[in-house]
């Protein structure tokens, strides 16, 4: 059937994107000698369902069947394997999101008072200009650039 992939989903659909992400996760975990267990799938599912980076308590609210200790341990393993990214903000909890190499490149607005984190993307010309500037700095310093992350700190509308 034209327009349908080998597992019966339309390329570019949410189901197709989720399958591609899952395949990448399986590969990353295998390289770290780990399996994509039911608990790790539940963590990834909870992170996907969130509207932005989540704290451990928020993740446990989203997926109440998860145990705190194993979730914390699995988040650490998922971070080491390059599946999730941990953001350290000004509040008491780290926040977790899928690694942007699995999703899309973005940056964060972080409230210094309440810890709210919002994902933001920049216009392509601005992102390209930043890439050029970072490439120039890296080359000047003899540094091999892999990626960049920009977190913007301030106050959200509710705290301002």
Secondary structure, DSSP 8 states (H G I E B T S, - for coil): -TTB-TTS-BTTSHHHHHHHHHHHHHHHHHHTT----HHHHHHHHHHHHSSS-EEHHHHHHHSTTS-HHHHHHHHHHHHHTTSEEEE--SSSS-EEEE-TTTS---EEEEETTT--EEEE---HHHHHHHHHHHHHHHHHTT--------EEEE--TTT-
